[in-house]
Amino acid sequence: MIIKIILTIIFLAVMVGVGIYSRKQASTVDGFVLGGRAVGPWLTAFAYGTSYFSAVVFVGYAGQFGWKYGLSASWIGIGNAIIGSLLAWILLGRRTKLMTQHIESRTMPDFFGTRYQNEWLRVVASIIAFVFLIPYTAGVYKGISTLFEMGFGIPYEYCVVIMAILTALYVILGGYKATAMNDFVQGVIMLFGIVVVIVAVLNSQGGLSTAVGKLAEMPNDADPSINGGFASWLGPDPWNLFGVVVLTSLGTWGLPQMVGKFYSITDEHAIRRGTIISTFFAFVVAGGCYFLGGFGRLFGTPPTLPNGRLDFDSIVPSMLNTLPDFIIALVVLLVLSASMSTLASLVLTSSSTMTLDLIYRDKKAAPGEVTEGSIDDLVAEKIERRKVVVMRVLIVFFIALSLMIALNPPTFIAQLMGISWGALAGAFLAPFMLGLYWRGVTPASVWACFIWGVGITVINMLIGNPINPINCGAIAMVGGFIVVPLVSLFTPKLPDHLLNNIFNCYKK
């Protein structure tokens, strides 16, 4: 226990120290939200990876999907690395950086408002982002607190509150630059920690070959007369496994807190290096988490909840509970690192979106247009400082709302994340990505996709989730690529001169 406490105190002191160190760079809106658009490839790649993978993955997804699909759950991690990291950086990185800088966009809702010249798109997108980032944040709190309760014996409620306060502290102090610097430290811990934990867990089962052999002897849930499904390449349920791969991999392309990393990177050369670093990180961390979760059945059946369902969120903690104290301390730091980085990204994204796109919503000129008049430099500086103050206040507000859900979680971590990712990526992914490449996307098609993504997710939830939230989220994302082109064919397009000004950024 002394080792756990000392390591955790050192870790938290470093996090807060980085926030204090970075506070001078967080005095302006660009500095607080984007790190001055001058964050290098290593920091950006680790910020992307650590925001991607948190306690939601390590505790919630690895436990639940490892139990359901066995070793084939590793495909989820591979999909996260190839689709969620490699292809995301290749297809979105450069174009997002150039266009958002050209149209002076600071957030994803800001992109919608300026790219499609519709301020109400900006307002509605900011509301969607704020509302549906809350269940995701609550899922992260639930995951990290479950592990902390196991490692330290501290009641769940206290863990949730402590993590919220500490995360808010360093984000409020240092903004995005502090978050990115801390993400790098946390990412190194995650890379080292996941390897050590996998080795320790497999050794506790007699080694890799022995553990796989035990898994192959276990009967399938659907047909107990058949063995071996949990040790096979595609597992016992490949179609639902495919839905999870789509949700967790393609979903990152439409999440404001993930795409925002491309806004802040320094230049195109940094994007190329960041692509390699981020993909390697995802292979190790995501692949390792799901591979580890695939052996969950070897540690016994998880406890049953009052509603009679298995408590999937307890699977990974039970796997780790028998390990040596030093390994448990490392696991706590691993999950703490993963979760605090994700929480920081979520609260920063939410507060900046509400401040810049709702409270201080200014009509922006289209690229190439000239506006009459200007405000005094001193007045502009005061407004900038006021915006930063409002963002810091909203960080506290957003964390408080998330805490309310985390203290009374309505469902499993995986389902919380499915609802959040389904609505956000279902609404944003297609119009954002296609808007970077295709001049023909119309404002009406963006509205249609917002209604589609949020509508199918909310309706499914209200009628009792007849479609699994995970699969529903995947349907929402993929469906957006049908809705946007179809509606764009029959609705008025933006003027050519406006589109020429916007897409000129790629010719420079």
Secondary structure, 3 states (H helix, E strand, C coil): CHHHHHHHHHHHHHHHHHHHHCHHHHCCHHHHHHHHHCECHHHHHHHHHHHHCCHHHHHHHHHHHHHHHHHHHHHHHHHHHHHHHHHHHHHHHHHHHHHHHHCCCCCHHHHHHHHCCCHHHHHHHHHHHHHHHHHHHHHHHHHHHHHHHHHHCCCHHHHHHHHHHHHHHHHHHHHHHHHHHHHHHHHHHHHHHHHHHHHHHHHHCCCHHHHHHHHHCCECCCCCCCECHHHCCCCCCHHHHHHHHHHHHHHHHHCHHHHHHHHHECCHHHHHHHHHHHHHHHHHHHHHHHHHHCCHHHHCCCCECCCCCECHHHHHHHHHCCCCHHHHHHHHHHHHHHHHHHHHHHHHHHHHHHHHHHHCCCCCCCCCCCCCCCCCHHHHHHHHHHHHHHHHHHHHHHHHHHHHHHHCCCCCHHHHHHHHHHHHHHHHHHHHHHHHHCCCCCHHHHHHHHHHHHHHHHHHHHCCCCCCHHHHHHHHHHHHHHHHHHHHCCCCCCCHHHHHHHHHHHCC
